[in-house]
Amino acid sequence: MPIPAEALELENRSGGVHGEPTLAAAYDILKRCWRGGDRDRELALHLFFISWYGLVEPLHLTGFENRLDMSEDLNEMLAEAHAYLEPRMSNDAEVLYVTGLAAHLFWFMFEDSETWRQRSIDYRTRYRMLAPNGIDPAVFHNRGAYGRYYAHQAAVKNGY
């Protein structure tokens, strides 16, 4: 099932020069779906991304509040989304790329940072076995802030 249109719209409003800090509102919608029992690859990818982004980016970009319980909530959702995606990732270059790159860039900001540091290495190795020339940025087209961020990263020649 695709993610709710309202959440995607909020993600889309967050980008660009005139972007708004709407990712926290998108997160709330996606989290409500997740807590309601929706388990979908696309939902998990967006939750993983927004949780990670909320942990590593300034509040004025994301709209999240500066509270300890918010950081704990984001870490918890990141771990839950990852746990859902992990059994499926051995042959899924996109999932390996997305989770591996996030860990590669900011492993030290995650709970259990050494585990995430090693995951970044392991996921890159497996991802490059599946996609030796990298992932096509077009994979991320029309997929909100998640897609915009990773399309930009995937366009980096010889990147992650």
Contacts in CASP RR format, 6 or more apart in sequence:
PFRMAT RR
TARGET T0000
AUTHOR 0000-0000-0000
METHOD contacts of the structure
MODEL  1
MPIPAEALELENRSGGVHGEPTLAAAYDILKRCWRGGDRDRELALHLFFI
SWYGLVEPLHLTGFENRLDMSEDLNEMLAEAHAYLEPRMSNDAEVLYVTG
LAAHLFWFMFEDSETWRQRSIDYRTRYRMLAPNGIDPAVFHNRGAYGRYY
AHQAAVKNGY
1 38 0 8 1.000
1 40 0 8 1.000
1 42 0 8 1.000
1 43 0 8 1.000
2 40 0 8 1.000
2 42 0 8 1.000
3 30 0 8 1.000
3 33 0 8 1.000
3 40 0 8 1.000
3 42 0 8 1.000
3 43 0 8 1.000
3 46 0 8 1.000
4 29 0 8 1.000
4 30 0 8 1.000
4 33 0 8 1.000
6 29 0 8 1.000
7 26 0 8 1.000
7 29 0 8 1.000
7 30 0 8 1.000
7 46 0 8 1.000
8 26 0 8 1.000
8 143 0 8 1.000
8 144 0 8 1.000
10 22 0 8 1.000
10 23 0 8 1.000
10 25 0 8 1.000
10 26 0 8 1.000
10 29 0 8 1.000
11 22 0 8 1.000
11 23 0 8 1.000
11 26 0 8 1.000
11 46 0 8 1.000
11 50 0 8 1.000
11 144 0 8 1.000
11 145 0 8 1.000
11 146 0 8 1.000
12 144 0 8 1.000
12 145 0 8 1.000
13 19 0 8 1.000
13 20 0 8 1.000
13 22 0 8 1.000
14 20 0 8 1.000
14 21 0 8 1.000
14 22 0 8 1.000
14 23 0 8 1.000
14 26 0 8 1.000
14 61 0 8 1.000
14 62 0 8 1.000
14 145 0 8 1.000
15 145 0 8 1.000
15 148 0 8 1.000
21 59 0 8 1.000
21 60 0 8 1.000
21 61 0 8 1.000
21 62 0 8 1.000
21 63 0 8 1.000
22 63 0 8 1.000
23 50 0 8 1.000
23 53 0 8 1.000
23 54 0 8 1.000
23 61 0 8 1.000
23 62 0 8 1.000
23 63 0 8 1.000
23 64 0 8 1.000
23 145 0 8 1.000
24 54 0 8 1.000
24 62 0 8 1.000
24 63 0 8 1.000
24 64 0 8 1.000
24 65 0 8 1.000
25 63 0 8 1.000
26 46 0 8 1.000
26 50 0 8 1.000
26 145 0 8 1.000
27 47 0 8 1.000
27 50 0 8 1.000
27 51 0 8 1.000
27 54 0 8 1.000
27 64 0 8 1.000
27 77 0 8 1.000
30 43 0 8 1.000
30 46 0 8 1.000
30 47 0 8 1.000
30 50 0 8 1.000
31 47 0 8 1.000
31 77 0 8 1.000
33 43 0 8 1.000
34 43 0 8 1.000
34 44 0 8 1.000
34 47 0 8 1.000
34 77 0 8 1.000
34 80 0 8 1.000
34 81 0 8 1.000
39 84 0 8 1.000
41 85 0 8 1.000
41 88 0 8 1.000
41 95 0 8 1.000
42 143 0 8 1.000
44 81 0 8 1.000
44 84 0 8 1.000
44 85 0 8 1.000
45 81 0 8 1.000
45 85 0 8 1.000
45 94 0 8 1.000
45 95 0 8 1.000
45 98 0 8 1.000
45 146 0 8 1.000
46 146 0 8 1.000
47 77 0 8 1.000
47 78 0 8 1.000
47 80 0 8 1.000
47 81 0 8 1.000
48 78 0 8 1.000
48 81 0 8 1.000
48 82 0 8 1.000
48 85 0 8 1.000
48 98 0 8 1.000
48 99 0 8 1.000
48 102 0 8 1.000
49 98 0 8 1.000
49 102 0 8 1.000
49 145 0 8 1.000
49 146 0 8 1.000
49 149 0 8 1.000
49 150 0 8 1.000
50 145 0 8 1.000
50 146 0 8 1.000
51 74 0 8 1.000
51 75 0 8 1.000
51 77 0 8 1.000
51 78 0 8 1.000
51 81 0 8 1.000
52 74 0 8 1.000
52 78 0 8 1.000
52 102 0 8 1.000
52 106 0 8 1.000
53 62 0 8 1.000
53 145 0 8 1.000
53 149 0 8 1.000
54 62 0 8 1.000
54 64 0 8 1.000
54 74 0 8 1.000
55 71 0 8 1.000
55 74 0 8 1.000
55 75 0 8 1.000
55 78 0 8 1.000
55 106 0 8 1.000
55 109 0 8 1.000
55 110 0 8 1.000
56 105 0 8 1.000
56 106 0 8 1.000
56 109 0 8 1.000
59 65 0 8 1.000
59 66 0 8 1.000
64 70 0 8 1.000
64 74 0 8 1.000
75 110 0 8 1.000
75 111 0 8 1.000
78 110 0 8 1.000
79 111 0 8 1.000
82 99 0 8 1.000
85 92 0 8 1.000
85 95 0 8 1.000
85 99 0 8 1.000
88 95 0 8 1.000
89 95 0 8 1.000
89 96 0 8 1.000
89 99 0 8 1.000
89 123 0 8 1.000
89 126 0 8 1.000
90 126 0 8 1.000
91 130 0 8 1.000
92 130 0 8 1.000
93 127 0 8 1.000
93 130 0 8 1.000
93 131 0 8 1.000
93 134 0 8 1.000
93 135 0 8 1.000
94 135 0 8 1.000
94 139 0 8 1.000
96 123 0 8 1.000
96 124 0 8 1.000
96 126 0 8 1.000
96 127 0 8 1.000
96 130 0 8 1.000
97 123 0 8 1.000
97 127 0 8 1.000
97 131 0 8 1.000
97 134 0 8 1.000
97 135 0 8 1.000
97 150 0 8 1.000
97 154 0 8 1.000
97 160 0 8 1.000
98 150 0 8 1.000
99 119 0 8 1.000
99 123 0 8 1.000
100 119 0 8 1.000
100 120 0 8 1.000
100 123 0 8 1.000
100 124 0 8 1.000
100 127 0 8 1.000
100 160 0 8 1.000
101 120 0 8 1.000
101 150 0 8 1.000
101 153 0 8 1.000
101 160 0 8 1.000
103 110 0 8 1.000
103 116 0 8 1.000
103 117 0 8 1.000
103 119 0 8 1.000
103 120 0 8 1.000
103 123 0 8 1.000
104 120 0 8 1.000
104 124 0 8 1.000
104 160 0 8 1.000
107 113 0 8 1.000
107 116 0 8 1.000
107 117 0 8 1.000
107 119 0 8 1.000
107 120 0 8 1.000
108 117 0 8 1.000
110 116 0 8 1.000
124 160 0 8 1.000
127 134 0 8 1.000
127 135 0 8 1.000
127 160 0 8 1.000
128 134 0 8 1.000
134 154 0 8 1.000
134 159 0 8 1.000
135 154 0 8 1.000
136 154 0 8 1.000
137 150 0 8 1.000
137 151 0 8 1.000
137 152 0 8 1.000
137 154 0 8 1.000
137 155 0 8 1.000
138 151 0 8 1.000
139 151 0 8 1.000
139 154 0 8 1.000
140 146 0 8 1.000
140 147 0 8 1.000
140 148 0 8 1.000
140 150 0 8 1.000
140 151 0 8 1.000
140 154 0 8 1.000
141 147 0 8 1.000
141 151 0 8 1.000
153 159 0 8 1.000
153 160 0 8 1.000
END
